[in-house]
Amino acid sequence: MNSALYKTPAISPSLIDSYERDAKVLASYESPDVGELVEPMDVLRSHYVVVDFCLSEGIGEGVGGIGPRSFDLLISAVDRQFVSFGSQLKWSTPHEKISTLVYGLVKNHPFHDTNKRTALIVLLYAFYKFNTYVVAEKSEVEDALVYLAEDSLHLLDGYEDFENQEDAPIRFFAEYLRKNTRHIDKKQYLITYRELDRRLRSHGFAVVDPDRNYADIIDLKSGNRICKIGFPGWSRQMGKGDIRKVLDACELTPENGVDAQVFFFDADPVFAFASEYRAQISSLAYR
């Protein structure tokens, strides 16, 4: 695993040293070529985003510990996607691979805290990599994740069809995910206000003076205000309308050589998922 390939996520400065220490350790482990699948660094990044989100939003009673409890358990959970018998992969579909990965995260408890919350964000990110999105009610996804962790999937309809199969929880959860996800051809760009600020600064603009649910977009060179936008918080997801308003006001448009693919290149949706599933992350802190 090449640590040079991984940039520090846009988390709070107080967490950066801890993240970079853990990332350095994790990068020393060998890892298979995962292609479109989730890799260990994706899981670590998701964990730190969840921790940052919980701390900055005041969710729960704080965080009981930050970082991996065991790097070996983290690697083991990720490697479940690649289990094979000879040349035959045990799990062949994306839904099965994501199911067994999430199962490993909620059962192995590789982190000191936030294991289920991290698993939720990893699940969403894993499907995002396939341009696939969860369409079930958010509260239902939360319940299913808790049932998976607590060996209580029999509380969901249809489990009886799987209960006598080998690896029944994983196979049933994979089927649950298959029924509750949809593939979307067009990539959806997801971004938080903190990530917007980081990207704008590379183009000479910035988000400044957040106050009373509003913030200014300024030209860094002149200091002039370009526009004003709604501002619910740095870790919150931006709406499409506000994104378009900012890009148009800053003239970061295709006509000026900056299309969405350029502006959002390597954008990390993990932050936006944490914002979108805020209520579930809050609830999982007590489950």
ABEGO torsion letter per residue (X at the ends): XBAAABBBBBBBAAAAAAAAAAAAAAAABBBBBAEABBBAAAAAAAAAAAAAAAAAAGBEAEBAEBEBABAAAAAAAAAAAABBBEABBABABAAAAAAAAAAAAAAAGABABGAAAAAAAAAAAAAAAAGBBBABBAAAAAAAAAAAAAGAAAABBGAAAAAABBGAAAAAAAAAAAAABBBBABBBBBBBAAAAAAAAAAAGBBBBGBBGGBBBBBBAAAGBBABBBBBAEAABBBBAAAAAAAAAAAGBBAAAGBBAAAAABGBBAAAAAAAAAAAAAAAAAAX
